[in-house]
Amino acid sequence: KIFMNTLKYLQSNEFLLDVDLWRLFANLEELNKISLSFLKTFFETVKEHVSKSDCPMDFSCILRKFFQGDLCQTHQIYCLNYTSAIFYLENLRQREDFGIYQKQWCEQNKQCKRLHLPELLVAPLHRLTRYPLLLNNIWKRSADETEKGFIWSLKEKVEKSIRDLEGKVKWLDNFQKSRQLQEVIIWPQIWERDKRFFVPECLKQSLRENSSENILSSVNRLLLHEGRLTLA
């Protein structure tokens, strides 16, 4: 939030206006709001149970509200943007003005605890993977069989959501790498590749429109191997 709010402040003063907030932070504000609401409701239930010994500790209504609601969905939106955000950040870090914003305006803040932006951006991904552990611990300690069945089904739902997300994130990561490869490869026009070929002027325009520029980053292609490439 320190990085995000500082960038908002700088942009309000007409600095770093070309930096896209959404590409860097996605729906972080919404995620913070929902996560904090879940945490507060969760601890209020515990506090009420401790202060009133006769008060039953019913977690099922809280879990139903958040895990069948927006909590996992909001995490998914953030996680799907994460790979793109890291690639975007790597490009921005080469700029001097962005470097000043990161190091002097943000990283020196005590609340950052010397952590850099990439280390902070990955935190919500780790949090999502801990939800099944939380649900499993509640399931173990639950005495009511109906409640146990409900909590177990929620845990399985969250685990499936994480597995589906991992597949989508992997695809996006491959696609982003393919796009990066494409950016460093120059595709000369067909008549420039071999001077022996003659292409009439009337055909050149249609050939330009059907160039091979998108051959690498096509959505139908899959990155099968990553490593050193040797031209034989």
C-alpha positions as CSV (number, residue, x, y, z in Angstrom):
1,K,0.0,0.0,0.0
2,I,3.0,2.3,0.6
3,F,4.2,1.8,-2.9
4,M,0.7,2.2,-4.4
5,N,-0.3,5.3,-2.4
6,T,3.0,7.0,-3.0
7,L,2.6,6.4,-6.7
8,K,-0.9,7.9,-6.6
9,Y,0.5,10.9,-4.7
10,L,3.3,11.4,-7.3
11,Q,0.8,11.1,-10.2
12,S,-1.5,13.7,-8.6
13,N,1.5,16.0,-8.7
14,E,2.1,15.1,-12.4
15,F,5.1,12.7,-11.9
16,L,5.3,9.2,-13.4
17,L,1.9,9.8,-15.2
18,D,2.7,7.1,-17.8
19,V,3.0,4.3,-15.1
20,D,-0.1,2.2,-15.2
21,L,-1.4,1.6,-11.6
22,W,-3.6,-1.4,-12.6
23,R,-0.8,-3.2,-14.4
24,L,1.4,-3.0,-11.3
25,F,-1.1,-3.5,-8.4
26,A,-4.3,-4.9,-10.1
27,N,-7.2,-5.1,-7.6
28,L,-4.9,-4.8,-4.5
29,E,-7.3,-2.2,-2.8
30,E,-10.3,-4.5,-3.2
31,L,-8.2,-7.5,-2.0
32,N,-7.0,-5.6,1.1
33,K,-10.6,-4.6,1.9
34,I,-12.0,-8.1,1.7
35,S,-9.1,-9.8,3.5
36,L,-9.2,-7.2,6.3
37,S,-13.0,-7.7,6.6
38,F,-12.5,-11.5,6.8
39,L,-9.8,-11.1,9.5
40,K,-11.9,-8.7,11.6
41,T,-15.0,-10.9,11.5
42,F,-13.0,-14.0,12.3
43,F,-11.3,-12.5,15.4
44,E,-14.5,-10.8,16.6
45,T,-16.1,-14.3,16.8
46,V,-13.1,-15.6,18.8
47,K,-13.2,-12.6,21.1
48,E,-16.9,-13.0,21.7
49,H,-16.5,-16.7,22.5
50,V,-13.6,-15.9,25.0
51,S,-15.5,-13.1,26.8
52,K,-18.7,-15.1,27.0
53,S,-18.0,-18.7,27.8
54,D,-21.6,-19.8,26.9
55,C,-21.4,-18.2,23.4
56,P,-20.9,-20.9,20.7
57,M,-17.9,-20.4,18.4
58,D,-19.7,-20.7,15.0
59,F,-17.3,-20.2,12.2
60,S,-19.4,-21.8,9.5
61,C,-21.4,-18.6,8.8
62,I,-18.1,-16.6,8.4
63,L,-16.5,-19.2,6.2
64,R,-19.6,-19.5,4.1
65,K,-19.8,-15.7,3.6
66,F,-16.2,-15.3,2.5
67,F,-15.1,-18.5,0.9
68,Q,-18.3,-18.9,-1.1
69,G,-18.2,-15.1,-1.8
70,D,-15.5,-12.8,-3.0
71,L,-12.4,-13.8,-1.1
72,C,-11.0,-16.5,-3.5
73,Q,-12.3,-14.8,-6.6
74,T,-10.6,-11.5,-5.7
75,H,-7.3,-13.4,-5.0
76,Q,-7.6,-15.1,-8.4
77,I,-7.9,-11.7,-10.2
78,Y,-4.8,-10.5,-8.4
79,C,-2.8,-13.7,-9.0
80,L,-3.7,-13.8,-12.7
81,N,-2.2,-10.3,-13.1
82,Y,0.9,-11.1,-11.1
83,T,3.1,-12.4,-13.9
84,S,2.2,-9.5,-16.1
85,A,2.9,-7.1,-13.2
86,I,6.4,-8.6,-12.7
87,F,7.3,-8.2,-16.4
88,Y,6.0,-4.7,-16.4
89,L,8.0,-3.8,-13.2
90,E,11.2,-5.2,-14.8
91,N,10.8,-2.7,-17.7
92,L,10.0,0.2,-15.4
93,R,13.0,-0.5,-13.1
94,Q,15.4,0.5,-15.9
95,R,14.1,4.1,-15.7
96,E,15.9,6.5,-13.4
97,D,12.7,8.3,-12.3
98,F,11.0,5.1,-11.3
99,G,14.2,4.0,-9.5
100,I,14.1,7.2,-7.4
101,Y,10.4,6.5,-6.6
102,Q,11.2,3.0,-5.4
103,K,14.4,3.6,-3.4
104,Q,14.0,7.1,-2.0
105,W,10.2,7.4,-1.7
106,C,9.2,3.9,-0.7
107,E,11.9,1.4,0.3
108,Q,13.3,3.8,3.0
109,N,9.9,3.7,4.8
110,K,10.3,1.7,8.0
111,Q,7.0,-0.1,7.3
112,C,8.6,-1.7,4.3
113,K,11.1,-3.5,6.5
114,R,13.7,-3.3,3.7
115,L,11.6,-5.4,1.4
116,H,11.5,-4.5,-2.3
117,L,8.4,-4.3,-4.4
118,P,8.7,-7.8,-6.1
119,E,8.9,-9.4,-2.6
120,L,5.7,-7.5,-1.5
121,L,3.7,-8.2,-4.7
122,V,4.1,-12.0,-4.3
123,A,2.6,-12.0,-0.7
124,P,-1.1,-12.4,-1.7
125,L,-0.2,-15.5,-3.7
126,H,1.3,-17.1,-0.6
127,R,-1.7,-16.1,1.5
128,L,-4.1,-17.8,-0.9
129,T,-2.2,-21.1,-0.5
130,R,-2.5,-20.9,3.3
131,Y,-6.3,-20.9,3.3
132,P,-6.7,-24.7,2.9
133,L,-4.4,-25.1,5.9
134,L,-6.6,-22.7,7.9
135,L,-9.7,-24.6,6.9
136,N,-8.1,-28.0,7.6
137,N,-7.2,-26.9,11.2
138,I,-10.8,-25.7,11.8
139,W,-12.1,-29.0,10.4
140,K,-9.8,-31.0,12.8
141,R,-11.1,-29.2,15.8
142,S,-14.8,-29.1,14.9
143,A,-17.1,-31.4,16.9
144,D,-20.2,-31.1,14.9
145,E,-20.4,-33.6,12.0
146,T,-22.6,-31.4,9.8
147,E,-20.1,-28.5,10.3
148,K,-17.1,-30.8,9.6
149,G,-18.7,-31.9,6.3
150,F,-19.3,-28.3,5.3
151,I,-15.8,-27.1,6.2
152,W,-14.2,-30.1,4.3
153,S,-16.2,-29.3,1.2
154,L,-15.0,-25.6,1.4
155,K,-11.4,-26.8,1.8
156,E,-11.7,-29.0,-1.3
157,K,-13.3,-26.1,-3.3
158,V,-10.4,-23.7,-2.4
159,E,-7.8,-26.4,-3.3
160,K,-9.5,-26.9,-6.7
161,S,-9.6,-23.1,-7.2
162,I,-5.8,-23.0,-6.5
163,R,-5.1,-25.9,-8.9
164,D,-7.1,-24.2,-11.6
165,L,-5.3,-20.9,-11.0
166,E,-1.8,-22.6,-11.2
167,G,-2.7,-23.8,-14.7
168,K,-3.8,-20.3,-15.8
169,V,-0.8,-18.6,-14.2
170,K,1.6,-21.1,-16.0
171,W,-0.1,-20.4,-19.3
172,L,0.1,-16.6,-18.8
173,D,3.8,-16.9,-17.8
174,N,4.6,-18.8,-21.0
175,F,2.6,-16.4,-23.1
176,Q,4.5,-13.4,-21.6
177,K,7.8,-15.1,-22.2
178,S,6.8,-15.7,-25.8
179,R,5.9,-12.0,-26.2
180,Q,9.3,-11.0,-24.7
181,L,11.1,-13.2,-27.2
182,Q,9.1,-11.7,-30.0
183,E,10.1,-8.2,-29.0
184,V,13.8,-9.0,-29.5
185,I,13.4,-10.8,-32.8
186,I,13.2,-8.6,-36.0
187,W,11.0,-10.1,-38.8
188,P,12.1,-8.6,-42.1
189,Q,9.6,-8.4,-44.9
190,I,9.7,-11.4,-47.3
191,W,11.2,-9.4,-50.2
192,E,14.0,-8.3,-47.9
193,R,14.9,-11.8,-46.8
194,D,16.0,-12.9,-50.2
195,K,16.8,-10.4,-53.0
196,R,16.2,-13.1,-55.7
197,F,12.4,-13.0,-55.1
198,F,10.5,-10.3,-56.9
199,V,7.3,-9.1,-55.3
200,P,5.0,-6.8,-57.3
201,E,4.1,-3.5,-55.5
202,C,0.4,-4.4,-55.7
203,L,1.0,-7.5,-53.5
204,K,3.4,-5.9,-50.9
205,Q,0.6,-4.3,-48.9
206,S,-1.3,-7.6,-48.4
207,L,2.0,-9.4,-47.5
208,R,2.7,-6.7,-44.9
209,E,-0.8,-7.2,-43.3
210,N,-0.1,-11.0,-43.0
211,S,3.4,-10.7,-41.6
212,S,4.9,-13.2,-39.2
213,E,5.1,-10.7,-36.3
214,N,2.6,-12.6,-34.1
215,I,4.0,-16.1,-34.8
216,L,5.6,-16.5,-31.3
217,S,3.0,-14.9,-29.1
218,S,0.0,-16.5,-30.6
219,V,-2.5,-17.7,-28.0
220,N,-2.5,-21.1,-29.6
221,R,1.2,-21.7,-29.1
222,L,2.8,-23.2,-26.0
223,L,6.3,-22.7,-24.7
224,L,7.7,-26.3,-24.4
225,H,11.3,-25.6,-23.6
226,E,13.2,-22.7,-22.2
227,G,17.0,-22.3,-22.5
228,R,19.8,-21.5,-24.8
229,L,19.0,-21.4,-28.5
230,T,21.6,-22.4,-31.1
231,L,21.2,-21.7,-34.8
232,A,22.4,-24.8,-36.8
